[in-house]
Amino acid sequence: MSKDVCFREKVLSRFWAKVKIIENSCWKWQGCIISGGYGQFWDGKHLIYAHRYAFEITNGAVPSD
């Protein structure tokens, strides 16, 4: 397994460890929450909003529009 694949798997594992799926299928962020109530996550290179990271790993890049 390449270093990149191993690194990505570790990052994904850290992310999902901070997500709690509750009864109504909502994903509740259990990690760092900044002012304004937004979850934040370190993806190994950047701080990113948790909701954006969740979107990108499940749907691909966030559309520019």
N, C-alpha and C positions, 0 to 999 in steps of 0.2 A: 504494500500500500504506500502511495507517495506521501510525502510530507504535507502537501496541500490538502489531500483528501482526509488525512488524519486530523489536521488542524481544523478543517471545516466540520468534521464530525464532533470534535470537542466543543466547538463554538455552538453548534446546534444543540448538543446535549446540555450545555450551560443555559441556553435560552429556554428550552422546554422545561428545565428544572424550575424555572421561575414563573411558569404559566400554570394556573389552576383552572381547569375546565369545570364550571359549575352546572347545576341541574338544567338550566335553560339554555345550555350550549354557549353561554358567554365565556370568554377567556379573561380571567382576572389576573392582572400582572402582580406578581409577588416580589418583584425586584425593586430597584431604585425608582422612586417617584420624585420628580422635580416640581418646582413651583408651577402652578397651573394644572397640576394633576397628571402630567404626562409621565409615562414610564420611560426609562432610559436604559440602554443596553450597550455594553462594549463588545463590538463584533470582532475584536482582535486587532483592528486598525483604526476604528472611529467610534465615537459615541453616536448612537442612533436612537431615535424614538422607537420604543418597543413595538408600537402599532405598525410603523413603517416596515420594520424588520419582519414582523409576522406576515405582512402583506407580501413582501418580496420573496420570502421563502415558500409561500404557498401559491403565489400567482405570477411571480416574475417582477420585473422592474415596474416601479410606480410610473404611470403615464405622466408626461410633462404637462398635459392640460388638466 
